[in-house]
Amino acid sequence: MEDIIAVDNLVKRYGDVIALDHFNLHIAPGEVFGLLGPNGSGKTTVINCMLQLLTYDKGSISLFGESMTPVRYDLKRRVGIVPQNVAVFEELTVRQNIDYFCALYVPDKGRRAALVDEAIAFVGLEDYVRFRPRKLSGGLLRRLNIACGIAHKPELIFFDEPTVAVDPQSRNAILEGILRLNAQGSTIVYTSHYMEEVEDICTRIMIMDQGRALATGTNDELKAMIGTGERIRVEVDAADDAVLRALRALPCVAGATFDGAVLETTCGNGQHNVADVLAVLATHGVATGRIYAEPPTLNDVFLEVTGKELRD
């Protein structure tokens, strides 16, 4: 199946700064693709290049199998954008805002009215159609932002941090709505700093930094790349140096610590990590309480791939 997005060898410079360094990205139709990276990694730059909001120095970009250029309005009509910052008009009502943005793609008033009604129902704003944005809560504003971006039924939708600063109920509603859009046939490109969201909804994920793709795969494939297994935490009364040395000597254990109440071991990928750890404790006569085995998370992968230092 032909890629809906094909970015090859893309280079973007800001003076002496290389924002995108021979960057490649391929997304198939029907995917929910997560694009992750620290601040300044190049996520927004590559999205703006794909949308032809930025020029670039080298490389090629194709959408829907055709070369994307600033004047390919036929391709742009097939794309929807939900930006991180809410972008609506304060002087217009909810319905007027959605109608305005839909009109940029659909000139026919009759067809547009039906699309606006459908978008309002899709995000659950039926009771707020006469409200102006300043009267809406943060979660409702986010839902209005989404309705404005998807009312024209785009085949490809970019969501940039759509759940920032919303309550859990609104966040769940937004994520469920994104999955419904995908089920209806839209391909989704999703950026977020909430790793659990990406784990929950994305079929494939790319981690990028310094303008380059560092790792791409499914959630499970990315976790397998770093070789990190379970983090095993065991409540114990005591664990002396001999116990810690024995645990660290296990082939599956990368590290072991004891804080006076909980013994924690960090393991690599293995079939019997918990059993091996408990066998050492039993051999040394350590009485155990509750046991927690936590699998690696996408956040573990992200920190392993991009580094743990703070970014500006």
Disulfide bonds with the S-S distance in Angstrom:
none
